[in-house]
């Protein structure tokens, strides 16, 4: 636990009690829906929450209700209804286990087991098109879910779906089917070092092993007959936008990257100015209990800096104007350093979750990746920038907010 989280936990409890999840992550419900959460489930959970300590119980309670209904429908032969409810239950069991930052806590293991059970059932009901993946990696294992299109497929484009630091591989089941496999693409939702089952198994994240884990997933995908090894891209949100940027700079097998809410600035903003939960979670992921050692050994070394100059594949970045984890001026400065074909969209008045534009962003990223993996957007010198207004307009040619008054030069 960080000093801030210990001293300021009461402020988070007040925010939850008075404003629910929206007080912590404005408009995030839109994003959570893209990650498979039904809005009615979400409302039921936060109707039960008045403090952070209540989160595991609330998630588990509503998850159990969804799983019970799924079992009922499966027993009566309503396969798709059952599988949809298993999906809803899986992501809620996942949130329940995430809410406990102790890998040895038996409740965490129990919630993790329920998550896995629900995924097993929905996979069976969806003709084995969702498959568990376990890969050897640096003395341990990393875990993913392979999502396949319906019917026989060979040599298809593929996309790695990278979770944010507080996500797990199951969070992408809904998006994988809606945006990728429905279009004939293969998707692989992953957990890197420090996340989900990978962390429970003992693998923590360090400065560089996450991009090596992405490389291991690339090894796996390139060996599948369903996948064209020359057409593998990555979609990452939040910290996976950061990790995806590192991977794109170090592994030429990534043919395209779409990164939304990526942490591309200094890491003092996310760890010292944003909600303490972000730093708490990352310390857990990295296996640190000493905050000073964490700051000295990780925080100061994490920024991307000039590494982005080594990216060669087409990239798409999207970020909210008031992202709490990366200041917009730093995000634009990092984007300026990229020499590869690139595109940037800044969304007016959006915060880190991009909740107000989540459905648009998820669809646009998938369509952009599909086109990029078919050879578009690769022209040298490509530099596309948009400022997306809340009222539906876009200012093209620049991503700088108009109120900055220096946007005329387009940079």
C-alpha positions in Angstrom: 0.0 0.0 0.0 1.2 3.5 -0.7 1.4 6.3 1.9 -1.2 8.2 0.0 -3.7 5.4 -0.2 -3.3 4.7 3.5 -3.8 8.3 4.5 -6.5 9.1 1.9 -8.6 6.0 1.7 -11.4 7.9 3.4 -11.7 10.3 0.5 -12.2 7.4 -1.9 -14.8 6.0 0.3 -16.7 9.3 0.4 -16.5 9.5 -3.4 -17.9 6.0 -3.8 -20.7 6.7 -1.2 -21.8 10.0 -2.8 -21.1 9.5 -6.5 -20.6 5.8 -7.1 -18.1 4.7 -9.7 -18.7 7.8 -11.8 -17.1 9.9 -9.1 -13.9 8.0 -9.5 -14.0 7.4 -13.3 -16.3 9.9 -15.0 -18.6 8.3 -17.6 -16.7 5.0 -17.4 -19.9 3.0 -17.6 -19.7 3.4 -21.4 -16.3 1.8 -21.4 -17.3 -1.0 -19.1 -20.1 -1.9 -21.4 -17.5 -2.4 -24.2 -15.8 -4.8 -21.8 -18.9 -6.9 -21.4 -20.6 -5.4 -18.4 -24.4 -5.0 -18.7 -25.4 -1.6 -17.4 -28.1 -3.1 -15.2 -25.5 -5.3 -13.5 -23.2 -2.4 -13.1 -26.0 -0.3 -11.4 -26.8 -3.2 -9.1 -23.2 -3.5 -8.0 -22.8 0.1 -7.1 -26.1 0.3 -5.3 -24.4 -2.0 -2.8 -21.2 -0.1 -2.5 -20.5 2.7 0.1 -16.8 2.1 0.5 -13.9 0.4 -1.3 -14.0 -2.5 1.1 -17.5 -3.4 -0.1 -16.5 -3.9 -3.8 -15.5 -7.6 -3.7 -18.7 -8.6 -2.0 -20.9 -6.5 -4.4 -19.2 -7.8 -7.5 -19.4 -11.4 -6.3 -23.1 -11.0 -5.3 -24.3 -9.8 -8.7 -21.9 -12.2 -10.5 -23.5 -15.1 -8.7 -26.9 -14.0 -9.7 -25.9 -13.8 -13.4 -24.2 -17.2 -13.2 -27.3 -18.7 -11.7 -29.5 -17.4 -14.5 -26.9 -18.7 -17.0 -27.1 -22.2 -15.5 -30.9 -22.0 -15.7 -30.9 -21.2 -19.4 -28.2 -23.7 -20.2 -30.2 -26.4 -18.5 -33.3 -25.5 -20.6 -31.3 -25.5 -23.9 -31.1 -21.7 -24.5 -27.5 -21.7 -25.5 -26.9 -18.2 -26.6 -28.8 -16.7 -23.7 -26.8 -18.8 -21.3 -23.5 -18.0 -22.9 -24.2 -14.2 -22.8 -25.1 -14.5 -19.1 -21.9 -16.5 -18.4 -20.0 -13.7 -20.1 -21.6 -11.1 -17.8 -20.9 -13.3 -14.8 -17.2 -13.9 -15.9 -16.4 -10.2 -16.1 -18.0 -9.5 -12.7 -16.2 -12.4 -11.0 -13.1 -10.9 -12.6 -13.7 -7.6 -11.0 -14.4 -9.3 -7.7 -10.9 -11.0 -7.8 -9.2 -7.8 -9.0 -10.6 -5.9 -6.0 -8.4 -8.0 -3.7 -4.7 -7.1 -4.0 -3.3 -10.2 -2.3 -2.3 -13.1 -4.5 -2.5 -15.5 -1.5 -6.0 -14.5 -0.4 -8.2 -17.6 -0.8 -11.2 -15.4 -1.8 -9.2 -14.1 -4.8 -8.5 -17.7 -5.8 -12.2 -18.6 -5.4 -13.4 -15.7 -7.5 -10.7 -16.6 -10.1 -12.1 -20.1 -10.2 -15.6 -18.8 -10.9 -14.3 -16.6 -13.7 -12.7 -19.6 -15.3 -15.7 -21.8 -14.9 -18.0 -19.2 -16.6 -15.5 -18.9 -19.5 -15.4 -22.7 -19.9 -19.2 -22.8 -20.1 -19.6 -20.0 -22.6 -16.8 -21.4 -24.7 -18.6 -24.8 -24.9 -21.8 -23.0 -25.8 -20.1 -21.0 -28.6 -18.7 -24.1 -30.4 -15.2 -23.9 -28.9 -14.5 -20.5 -30.5 -13.1 -19.2 -27.3 -10.0 -21.2 -26.2 -7.7 -21.0 -23.2 -4.1 -20.3 -24.0 -1.2 -21.1 -21.6 2.4 -20.3 -22.7 5.7 -20.9 -21.1 7.5 -17.6 -20.4 10.7 -16.9 -18.5 10.3 -19.6 -15.9 6.6 -19.2 -15.5 3.4 -19.0 -17.6 1.4 -16.3 -19.3 -2.3 -16.7 -20.1 -4.6 -15.7 -22.8 -7.9 -16.4 -24.6 -7.9 -17.1 -28.3 -11.1 -15.9 -30.1 -11.8 -17.5 -33.5 -14.3 -16.5 -36.2 -17.2 -18.9 -37.0 -16.4 -21.5 -39.6 -13.1 -22.5 -41.1 -10.5 -19.8 -41.4 -6.9 -19.8 -42.6 -4.4 -17.0 -43.0 -6.6 -14.4 -41.4 -5.3 -11.1 -39.9 -5.0 -11.2 -36.1 -5.1 -8.7 -33.3 -3.7 -8.9 -29.8 -6.1 -7.3 -27.3 -4.0 -5.8 -24.5 -5.6 -5.1 -21.2 -5.0 -2.0 -19.0 -3.3 -2.5 -15.7 -6.5 -3.2 -13.9 -8.0 -5.6 -16.5 -7.8 -9.3 -17.3 -8.0 -11.3 -20.5 -11.7 -12.1 -19.9 -12.5 -8.4 -20.2 -12.2 -8.6 -23.9 -14.6 -11.5 -24.7 -17.4 -9.1 -25.7 -15.2 -6.8 -27.8 -13.3 -9.7 -29.5 -16.6 -11.1 -30.8 -18.3 -7.9 -31.6 -15.4 -6.1 -33.3 -13.0 -8.7 -34.6 -14.1 -12.3 -35.0 -17.4 -11.1 -36.5 -15.3 -9.6 -39.3 -13.3 -12.8 -39.9 -10.3 -11.7 -37.8 -8.6 -13.7 -35.1 -8.2 -12.1 -31.7 -6.0 -13.0 -28.7 -6.8 -11.3 -25.4 -3.8 -11.5 -23.1 -2.5 -11.1 -19.6 1.1 -9.9 -19.3 3.4 -10.1 -16.3 1.7 -8.7 -13.2 -1.9 -9.3 -14.4 -4.6 -11.8 -13.6 -3.5 -15.5 -13.5 0.0 -14.5 -14.7 0.5 -12.5 -11.5 -1.1 -15.2 -9.3 1.3 -17.6 -10.8 4.2 -15.5 -9.5 5.3 -13.5 -12.6 5.6 -9.8 -11.8 6.0 -6.9 -14.3 9.4 -5.1 -14.6 10.7 -2.5 -16.9 10.9 -4.6 -20.1 9.3 -8.0 -19.6 5.8 -7.0 -20.7 7.0 -6.4 -24.3 8.8 -9.7 -24.2 5.6 -11.3 -23.2 3.9 -9.7 -26.2 6.7 -11.2 -28.3 5.9 -14.6 -26.8 2.2 -14.2 -27.8 3.4 -13.2 -31.3 5.4 -16.5 -31.4 2.2 -18.3 -30.6 0.1 -16.5 -33.2 2.6 -16.9 -36.0 2.4 -20.6 -35.6 -1.4 -20.9 -36.0 -2.7 -21.9 -39.4 -5.6 -19.6 -38.9 -3.3 -16.5 -38.8 -1.3 -14.7 -41.4 2.0 -14.0 -39.6 2.5 -10.8 -41.7 -0.8 -9.3 -40.5 -0.8 -9.2 -36.7 -1.7 -6.0 -35.0 -2.4 -4.9 -31.4 -5.1 -2.9 -29.7 -4.3 -1.6 -26.2 -6.0 0.7 -23.8 -4.4 2.5 -20.9 -1.2 0.7 -19.8 -1.4 -1.7 -22.7 -1.2 1.4 -25.0 2.1 2.0 -23.2 3.2 -1.6 -23.4 2.0 -1.9 -27.0 4.1 1.1 -27.8 7.2 -0.5 -26.3 6.4 -3.7 -28.2 6.0 -1.9 -31.5 9.4 -0.2 -31.0 11.2 -3.5 -30.3 9.4 -6.2 -32.3 8.9 -5.7 -36.1 6.4 -8.5 -36.2 3.7 -6.1 -35.0 2.2 -4.7 -38.2 0.0 -2.0 -36.7 -0.9 -0.6 -33.3 -4.0 1.2 -32.0 -3.5 2.6 -28.5 -6.2 4.5 -26.6 -5.7 6.2 -23.3 -2.0 5.2 -23.5 0.2 6.4 -20.6 2.9 8.1 -22.7 4.0 11.0 -20.5 5.8 11.0 -17.1 4.8 8.5 -14.6 4.5 10.9 -11.7 1.1 12.0 -13.0 -0.4 8.5 -12.8 1.4 7.5 -9.6 1.6 10.7 -7.5 -1.3 12.9 -8.8 -4.0 10.4 -9.8 -6.1 8.2 -7.5 -3.8 6.2 -5.2 -5.4 3.0 -6.5 -3.3 3.2 -9.7 0.0 3.1 -7.8 -1.3 0.5 -5.4 -2.2 -1.8 -8.3 1.1 -1.3 -10.1 3.1 -2.0 -7.0 1.2 -5.2 -6.6 1.8 -6.1 -10.2 5.5 -5.4 -9.8 5.8 -7.2 -6.5 6.8 -4.1 -4.5 5.9 -3.3 -0.9 8.5 -0.6 -0.5 7.2 2.6 -2.1 10.5 4.4 -2.1 12.2 1.5 -3.9 9.4 1.3 -6.4 9.8 5.0 -7.2 13.5 4.7 -7.5 13.7 1.5 -9.5 10.5 1.8 -11.7 8.7 5.1 -11.7 11.7 7.2 -12.9 12.6 4.7 -15.6 9.1 3.9 -17.1 8.5 6.9 -19.4 8.8 6.0 -23.1 11.0 9.0 -24.0 12.8 8.5 -27.3 11.9 4.8 -27.6 8.9 5.7 -29.7 11.3 6.9 -32.4 12.0 3.2 -33.1 8.4 2.4 -34.0 8.0 1.6 -37.7 4.5 0.2 -38.1 1.4 2.5 -38.6 0.0 3.7 -35.3 -3.2 5.2 -34.1 -3.5 7.0 -30.7 -6.6 8.3 -29.0 -6.7 10.2 -25.7 -9.1 12.3 -23.7 -8.5 16.0 -23.4 -8.4 15.8 -19.6 -6.9 12.3 -19.2 -6.0 12.0 -15.5 -3.0 9.7 -16.1 -1.2 11.5 -19.0 -1.3 15.3 -19.5 -2.4 16.1 -23.0 0.7 18.2 -23.7 2.9 15.3 -22.8 0.9 12.9 -25.0 1.2 15.2 -28.0 5.0 15.7 -27.3 5.4 11.9 -27.3 3.3 11.6 -30.5 5.5 14.2 -32.2 8.6 12.0 -31.6 7.1 9.1 -33.6 8.5 8.8 -37.1 6.3 6.0 -38.3 3.0 6.6 -40.2 0.7 7.9 -37.4 -2.7 9.2 -36.5 -3.9 11.0 -33.3 -7.4 11.8 -32.1 -8.0 13.9 -29.0 -11.5 13.8 -27.6 -12.9 17.0 -26.1 -13.7 17.0 -22.4 -13.1 13.2 -22.1 -11.3 11.7 -19.1 -9.1 8.6 -18.9 -12.0 6.1 -19.5 -13.1 7.7 -22.7 -16.5 6.7 -21.6 -18.4 9.2 -23.6 -16.9 7.9 -26.9 -16.1 4.3 -25.9 -18.4 2.6 -28.4 -17.1 4.8 -31.2 -13.5 4.4 -30.2 -13.6 0.6 -29.9 -15.3 0.3 -33.4 -13.0 2.8 -35.0 -9.9 1.2 -33.6 -11.0 -2.2 -34.9 -11.9 -0.8 -38.4 -8.6 1.1 -38.5 -6.6 -2.0 -37.6 -8.4 -4.1 -40.2 -7.5 -1.6 -42.9 -4.0 -1.1 -41.6 -3.4 -4.9 -41.6 -4.5 -4.9 -45.3 -1.8 -2.5 -46.2 -3.4 1.0 -45.7 -2.0 3.9 -43.8 1.6 2.9 -44.4 2.7 5.8 -46.5 5.9 7.6 -45.4 5.3 10.9 -43.6 1.7 10.1 -42.8 0.7 12.4 -39.9 -3.1 12.7 -39.3 -4.5 14.7 -36.4 -8.0 15.4 -35.2 -9.6 17.2 -32.3 -13.0 15.6 -31.8 -15.6 18.0 -30.4 -18.3 16.9 -28.0 -20.9 18.3 -30.4 -19.9 15.9 -33.2 -17.7 18.2 -35.1 -14.0 17.5 -35.7 -11.2 20.0 -36.2 -8.9 18.3 -38.7 -5.2 18.9 -39.1 -4.5 19.5 -35.5 -5.2 17.7 -32.2 -4.7 20.7 -30.0 -7.7 22.1 -28.2 -8.8 25.4 -29.7 -8.7 27.1 -26.3 -4.9 26.6 -26.2 -4.7 29.5 -28.8 -1.6 28.1 -30.4 -3.3 25.4 -32.5 -3.0 27.3 -35.8 0.3 25.6 -36.7 -1.3 22.2 -36.6 1.2 21.0 -34.0 
